[in-house]
Amino acid sequence: MASARTDNRLTGSQSFVCMGFSGFFSKTVTSPLEVVKIKTQVGTYHCKSGFWQSFIVIYRNEGLRGFWKGNLTSCLRLFPYNAVHLTTYKKIVHLHMDEFGFISQWRAIFAGGLAGVAAALVTYPLEVAETRLIVQNCRERTYIGIAQTISKICRNEGLNALYRGFPLTVLGAFPFSVGCFTVYMNLEKLWQETPSRFTPLQNFINGCIAAGVAQTLSYPFETVKRKMQAQSARLPHFGGVDVHFTGMIDCFIQVVKTKGVLSLWNGLTANTIKIVPYFGLLFTCFEMCKQVCLYRNGYIVSPLSYKLTPGVDQSLGPSELEEVRRYLRNRNFASGESSLGNRW
């Protein structure tokens, strides 16, 4: 049995802000690795000479800003993605909880997978726009900005183009969820303490290992998905894709036939190097933001400490705790007035 990975001491808006800020920060820091990874997955000319050479080629052709192409789109996508994911996950988890508020490990995995699919469905056009912005040469731009990219794709290629490759997100979500949740929950047992008492270093280690395993398992699906997102007969060199195909199955076949099975993991080096700091920063920043919120809510004595506030029931939600405080203030005020009246 495992408890749902939520902290009832945070309000819904606080959880949303913590997730959004941590995602924005970690994505921005690791954007150069993400650009190299996606270009390698698609198969553009920038990445034909290996991992390290890719950085040099991109810098020479597009300058420093080439490493942050599509980053704004990726960051903005986080907010609706997190909102849908968090809402869906909580609803599914509450449906499967027992009377003590616990949920089995596999049901938690299932809930995470479904929540990820629902969030991806809502935000998938932004992911397609991100891929197109990254793959193009920013000195010879076809697309300018998020709105123009989505509008141009829809106008020239139809609405279906904004969801090209989406079934691969569904297929890839389950090995990712299984890997991430299974590893992360088992790592928690190794520390032999509750998740609320984990230090930022412990969260860093947990996040890195879980994300590394999960990404490796789901990586072939993402590679084919990125190729499908990038390919377009209306773009120069068909969007820079290194194989030509007519659909999802044909893409798998053409990649394996012309490039070999291992090419489904092209860009894994950049992804592995990126995912360690990305998920480490994601979990650590979230925990730090959560500490600030817990301090503001009155559960801990300092945002820099894990020490709990004496006399505060940690099982109470923020609104419940505020009601208790209000009651105590009113009672103290009433008793003060009573003693003053007796004196007179």
C-alpha positions in Angstrom: 0.0 0.0 0.0 1.1 3.5 -0.7 -0.4 6.8 0.2 -1.3 9.3 -2.5 1.5 11.6 -3.3 -0.4 14.8 -2.3 0.2 17.2 0.6 -3.1 18.3 2.1 -1.4 21.1 4.0 -1.2 23.0 0.7 -4.1 24.7 -1.0 -4.9 23.8 -4.6 -3.6 27.2 -5.9 -0.3 26.7 -3.9 0.2 23.3 -5.4 -0.4 24.7 -8.8 2.1 27.6 -8.3 4.7 25.3 -6.9 4.5 22.9 -9.8 4.4 25.8 -12.4 7.4 27.6 -11.0 9.6 24.4 -10.5 8.8 23.3 -14.1 9.5 26.8 -15.6 12.8 27.0 -13.9 14.0 23.5 -14.7 12.9 23.6 -18.3 14.7 27.0 -18.9 18.0 25.7 -17.3 18.0 22.5 -19.4 16.6 24.0 -22.7 19.9 23.6 -24.6 19.9 19.8 -24.0 16.2 19.6 -24.9 16.9 21.4 -28.3 19.8 19.0 -29.1 17.7 16.0 -28.1 14.7 16.9 -30.3 16.9 17.8 -33.3 18.6 14.4 -32.9 15.3 12.6 -32.6 13.9 14.3 -35.7 17.3 13.7 -37.5 18.2 17.2 -38.7 21.6 17.9 -40.1 22.7 19.7 -36.9 23.1 16.3 -35.1 24.8 14.1 -37.7 28.2 14.4 -36.1 27.5 13.4 -32.5 26.4 14.8 -29.3 29.1 17.4 -28.5 29.4 18.5 -32.2 25.7 19.3 -32.2 26.2 22.2 -29.8 28.9 23.7 -32.1 26.8 23.3 -35.3 23.7 24.9 -33.7 25.7 27.8 -32.2 27.4 28.5 -35.6 24.2 28.3 -37.6 21.7 29.9 -35.1 23.7 31.6 -32.4 23.1 31.4 -28.6 19.4 32.0 -28.9 19.1 28.8 -30.9 19.4 26.8 -27.7 16.3 28.4 -26.2 14.0 28.0 -29.2 10.6 26.8 -28.2 11.3 27.2 -24.5 8.6 29.8 -24.0 6.1 27.5 -25.6 7.3 24.6 -23.5 7.0 26.7 -20.3 3.6 28.0 -21.0 2.4 24.5 -21.8 3.3 23.6 -18.2 0.4 25.6 -16.6 -2.6 24.0 -18.4 -0.8 20.7 -18.4 -0.2 20.8 -14.6 -3.8 22.0 -14.0 -5.4 19.2 -15.9 -2.9 16.6 -14.6 -3.4 17.5 -11.0 -7.2 17.7 -11.2 -7.5 14.5 -13.1 -5.1 12.6 -10.9 -6.8 13.7 -7.7 -10.2 12.7 -9.0 -9.1 9.3 -10.0 -7.1 8.7 -6.8 -10.1 9.7 -4.6 -12.3 7.2 -6.5 -9.8 4.4 -5.7 -8.9 5.4 -2.1 -10.0 3.2 0.8 -11.6 4.5 4.0 -8.2 5.3 5.5 -7.1 7.5 2.6 -4.7 4.9 1.1 -4.4 3.7 -2.5 -2.5 0.7 -3.8 0.7 1.3 -5.7 -0.6 0.0 -9.0 -3.7 2.0 -8.8 -1.6 5.1 -8.2 0.4 4.2 -11.3 -2.8 3.8 -13.3 -4.1 7.2 -12.1 -0.8 8.9 -13.0 -0.9 7.4 -16.5 -4.5 8.4 -17.2 -3.9 11.9 -15.8 -0.9 12.3 -18.1 -2.9 11.3 -21.1 -5.7 13.7 -20.3 -3.2 16.6 -19.8 -1.4 15.7 -23.0 -4.6 15.7 -25.0 -5.4 19.3 -23.9 -1.9 20.7 -24.5 -0.8 18.6 -27.5 -1.0 21.5 -30.1 1.5 23.4 -28.0 3.9 20.4 -28.0 3.6 20.3 -31.8 4.3 24.0 -32.0 7.3 23.6 -29.7 8.8 20.8 -32.0 8.3 23.0 -35.2 9.9 26.0 -33.5 12.9 24.0 -32.4 13.5 22.1 -35.6 13.4 25.2 -37.8 16.5 27.4 -38.3 15.8 30.6 -36.3 17.7 32.7 -38.9 15.4 31.4 -41.7 12.2 31.2 -39.8 9.0 29.7 -41.1 7.2 30.2 -37.8 7.2 33.2 -35.5 5.7 32.8 -32.1 3.2 30.3 -30.6 -0.1 31.7 -31.9 1.3 32.2 -35.5 2.8 28.6 -35.5 -0.5 27.0 -34.4 -2.5 29.1 -36.8 -0.2 28.4 -39.8 -0.1 24.6 -39.1 -3.9 24.6 -38.8 -4.4 26.7 -42.0 -1.9 24.9 -44.2 -2.1 21.3 -42.9 -5.5 21.0 -41.2 -6.6 20.6 -37.6 -5.4 16.9 -37.6 -1.8 18.1 -37.9 -2.0 19.6 -34.4 -2.6 16.1 -33.1 -0.3 14.1 -35.3 1.5 11.4 -33.3 -0.8 11.8 -30.3 -1.5 8.0 -30.0 2.2 7.6 -29.3 1.8 9.8 -26.2 -0.9 7.4 -25.0 1.3 4.3 -25.7 4.4 5.9 -24.1 2.6 7.2 -21.0 2.2 3.8 -19.5 5.8 2.5 -19.6 6.9 6.0 -18.4 4.4 6.0 -15.5 5.2 2.4 -14.5 8.9 3.1 -14.5 8.7 6.5 -12.6 6.2 5.6 -10.0 7.6 2.1 -9.3 11.2 3.2 -8.9 10.2 6.4 -6.9 8.0 4.5 -4.4 10.5 1.8 -3.8 13.3 4.4 -3.3 11.2 6.0 -0.6 11.2 2.8 1.4 15.0 2.8 1.3 15.2 6.1 3.1 13.1 4.6 5.9 11.3 7.9 6.6 8.1 9.6 5.5 8.2 11.6 2.2 7.3 14.8 4.1 10.7 14.6 5.9 12.8 14.1 2.8 15.6 16.6 2.3 16.1 18.4 -1.1 19.1 16.1 -1.7 17.0 12.9 -1.2 14.3 14.3 -3.5 17.0 15.0 -6.1 18.3 11.4 -6.0 14.8 9.9 -6.1 13.7 12.1 -9.0 16.8 11.5 -11.1 16.7 7.7 -10.9 12.9 7.4 -11.4 12.9 9.7 -14.4 16.0 8.2 -16.0 14.4 4.7 -16.0 11.0 5.9 -17.1 12.3 8.0 -20.0 14.5 5.2 -21.3 11.5 2.8 -21.4 9.2 5.2 -23.2 11.9 6.8 -25.4 11.2 5.0 -28.8 7.6 6.2 -28.7 8.8 9.8 -28.2 11.3 9.5 -31.1 8.6 8.5 -33.6 6.2 11.1 -32.2 8.8 13.9 -32.7 9.4 12.8 -36.3 5.6 12.8 -37.0 5.2 16.2 -35.4 8.0 17.7 -37.5 7.3 16.2 -40.9 5.4 18.3 -43.4 5.4 18.4 -47.2 4.9 22.2 -46.9 8.2 22.7 -45.1 11.8 22.7 -46.6 13.3 19.2 -46.6 10.0 17.9 -45.2 10.7 19.5 -41.9 14.2 18.1 -41.6 13.1 14.6 -40.8 15.7 12.0 -41.8 13.2 9.3 -43.0 10.0 9.7 -45.0 6.8 7.8 -43.9 3.1 7.7 -44.3 1.9 7.0 -40.8 2.8 5.8 -37.3 3.5 2.2 -38.1 5.3 3.1 -41.3 7.5 5.5 -39.3 8.6 2.7 -37.0 9.3 0.4 -40.0 11.3 3.0 -41.9 13.4 4.0 -38.9 14.3 0.4 -38.1 14.8 -0.5 -41.8 17.0 2.5 -42.7 18.7 3.5 -39.4 18.5 0.3 -37.3 16.6 -0.5 -34.1 19.0 1.5 -31.8 18.2 4.7 -33.8 14.9 4.7 -31.9 17.0 5.8 -29.0 18.8 8.6 -30.9 19.3 11.5 -28.6 19.2 9.4 -25.5 22.6 10.8 -24.4 21.3 14.4 -24.4 18.1 13.1 -22.8 19.9 11.3 -20.0 22.2 14.2 -19.3 19.2 16.6 -19.4 16.8 14.5 -17.3 19.1 14.2 -14.3 19.3 18.0 -13.6 15.8 18.6 -15.0 14.0 16.2 -12.6 16.4 16.9 -9.8 15.7 20.7 -10.1 11.9 20.0 -10.6 11.6 18.0 -7.4 14.0 20.2 -5.4 12.4 23.5 -6.5 8.9 22.1 -5.8 10.0 21.1 -2.3 11.5 24.5 -1.6 8.4 26.3 -2.8 6.3 23.9 -0.7 8.4 24.8 2.3 7.6 28.5 1.8 3.9 27.7 1.5 3.9 25.4 4.6 5.6 28.2 6.6 3.1 30.8 5.4 0.3 28.3 6.3 1.8 27.9 9.8 2.8 24.2 9.7 6.6 24.7 10.1 8.7 27.1 12.1 10.9 28.3 9.1 10.9 28.0 5.3 14.6 26.8 5.7 13.8 24.1 8.3 11.7 20.9 8.4 10.9 21.5 12.0 7.2 21.3 12.6 5.4 24.1 14.5 4.7 23.0 18.1 1.0 22.5 18.8 -0.1 22.4 15.2 -2.1 19.4 14.0 -0.4 18.5 10.7 -3.4 16.5 9.6 -5.6 19.6 9.3 -6.0 21.3 5.9 -5.1 25.0 5.5 -8.8 26.1 5.8 -9.3 23.9 8.9 -6.2 25.2 10.5 -7.3 28.8 9.9 -10.7 28.1 11.5 -9.0 26.7 14.6 -6.8 29.8 14.8 -9.8 32.1 14.4 -11.7 30.2 17.1 -8.7 30.5 19.5 -8.3 34.2 18.8 -12.0 34.8 19.5 -11.9 32.7 22.7 -8.9 34.6 23.9 -10.5 37.9 23.1 -13.7 36.9 24.9 -11.8 35.7 28.0 -9.8 39.0 28.0 -13.1 41.0 27.9 -14.5 38.9 30.7 -11.5 39.4 33.0 -11.6 43.1 32.3 -15.3 43.2 33.3 -14.7 41.4 36.5 -12.0 43.9 37.5 -14.6 46.7 37.2 
